[in-house]
Each structure stands twice: as structure tokens, then as C-alpha cells.
Amino acid sequence: MTVVTAGSVRFGLVGTSHPGNIGAAARAMKTMGFTALDLVAAECAVDEQSTAMAAGAADVVASARVVTDLTQAVADSTLVLGLTARTRRDGVPALSPAEAGALVAAEPGPVSILFGRERTGLTNDELACCQRLVHIPANPDYPSLNLAAAVQIMAYELRGAMLRESSAEGTASPEALPASGAHLEGLHAELAALVDWTGYSANQPRTVLLRRLRNFVNRSRPSVDEVNLLRGLLKRTRR
């Protein structure tokens, strides 16, 4: 299995509203050897304050990928992690930063790590794009953790785990690799079409049902081959 490298890990800032936080996050990343930054649906523009806060990491800010849609940002990733203030969501327990670091270090494909808005974090729909959640166990009496600090904690744990991870021989076949975000979106679309075709609701709103199906698929982390199998079966069923 091929072990992920620092260049295969992208840090995604979603809905960031303060330009200084972009620069501070870039600085936190670069100190741990990470340089791939995504700005997703940012509510502010990169400016002089971003560059000033980045200090020696201005190159990370300058090369940041700007996207308007989260599915576009995670399309190539086989593992997507979302930072959340909640210890559990929809029955899915969140990993600690150290546990997340170990998972990322052994991942054979590209990884995206998502950080939400300064005030409200990631939405339920955004968390539904993640295969795993991550919770930083801050002081419950004062859990105020700024964006750059959260990025620094995750970058530190990732670097430590990747340094500890020994290289394994061999490379997994493309079919055995976990499916990417774009590939999973195709499966989710097939499931949504099947729900509409059958009229099945499980006595709940369509959006809730589809989110629960997403969580089920995300927890299982199917391979490319398995997703192709399911999509083929779902298409044949509807035909």
C-alpha cells in the first residue's frame, strides 16, 4: 500500500469570513510541512492581511485553490475528514486528532481535511460529505478554539503520525482503492434516484433520508470496485 504524503493532504477552509485567518491557517500548515490549501465558498477575499498573517507562508496563500462548491474541493479525495465541535453526529463518533492522524498516515489516496466557519463550523450537509469526523477535546468550560489553532493541532498530529508510519511495500490496485468524492457523488445520485423512483420515505423527510444514506455509505468507505458494483445494480433495478 502506498502511504499518503504531505502533498496528498489538502486543508480546506469552508466559508472563512476573516482574511487574517486564511494567512494564520497557512502559517500553521507550513510549519508542519503541508502546503495544499483550499478556500471553499470563502466569505472574504485574500488580501494584504492574509499575506501579513501568513508571514513566511505567503506562498501557501498565493497558491491556494479557490472553489465555490465543496463537492468540487473533495472530488479527488478518497478520505474526507471534517472538524466538528460535537463528539457525535447521527450515530457517528468523532475521532480524536491523534486517531485521525493515524488514519490519514495510512491512507492510500488523496485526503481532504475540512474546517468550518469561525462562528458556526461546518453545516450538516457539509459534514455529510465526510467519511470521518474529528473532534478536538478542548476545555468544555471554555471551548473557544480559533481557526488557525485548530489547523495547527491537526497539522501537528498529522505530521507526527506520518513520520511514525513505516513505508509498506506494494501498491493497491486502482479498483481496491477507496472511492473518491466524485465517484461517491455518483452513487449518492443513484440512491436518490432510487428513493424517488420507489417513493420510499421510511416516514421521514427526503433530505433526512438521503443524509442518513450518505452517512451509511461514508462510514463503510467502499472501494472503487464496490461503488461500481452498487451503481450498476441500482441502474439495472430502475431499468
GIDA-V959794 format. One line per field, one symbol per residue. phi: phi as a letter, one per 40 degrees, with the letter a starting at -180 (. if undefined). psi: psi as a letter, one per 20 degrees, with the letter a starting at -180 (. if undefined). burial: I if it has 24 or more other ideal C-beta (glycine too) atoms within 12 Angstrom, else O. A space follows every 50 residues. Layout:
BEGIN
phi = ???
psi = ???
burial = ???
END
This chain:
BEGIN
phi = .cccbdccbbcbcbgcbbcccccccccccccbgbbcbbbbfccabcaccc ccccfcbccccccccbbcbccccbdcccbbbbcacccaafgbccccdccc ccccccccbcbbbbbccdcbgccccccccbcabbbcccdccaccbcdccc cccccccccccccccccccgbccdcccdccdcccccccccccccdcccgc bffaddccccccccccccccfccdccccccccccccccc
psi = pppqrhiipppoopkpiohhhgghggghghhjjpioppoolqjrqpahhg gghhdjkhhgghjqppqiphhhhjhipipppppqiqiqpkjoqqqrhghh ghgghjpiaqqpoppaqhhibqrghghiiqhqqppomrohimkoorghgg gggghghggghhhhpqpqqrpqqhhiqqqrghhhhgghhggghgghhijp hklqqghgghhhhghgghhhmqrgghggggggggghgh.
burial = OOIIIIOIIIIIIIIIOIIIIIIIIIIIIIIIOIIIIIIIIIOOOIOOOI IOIIOOIIOIIOOIIOIOOIIOIIIIIIIIIIIIIOOOIOOIOIIIIOII IIIIIIIIIIIIIIIIIIOOIIOIOIIIIIIIIIIIOOOOOOOOIOIIII IIIIIIIIIOIIOOIOOOOOOOOOOOIIIIIIIIIIIIIIIIOIIOOOOO OOOOOOOOIIIIIIIOIIOOIIIIOOIOOIIOOIOOOOO
END
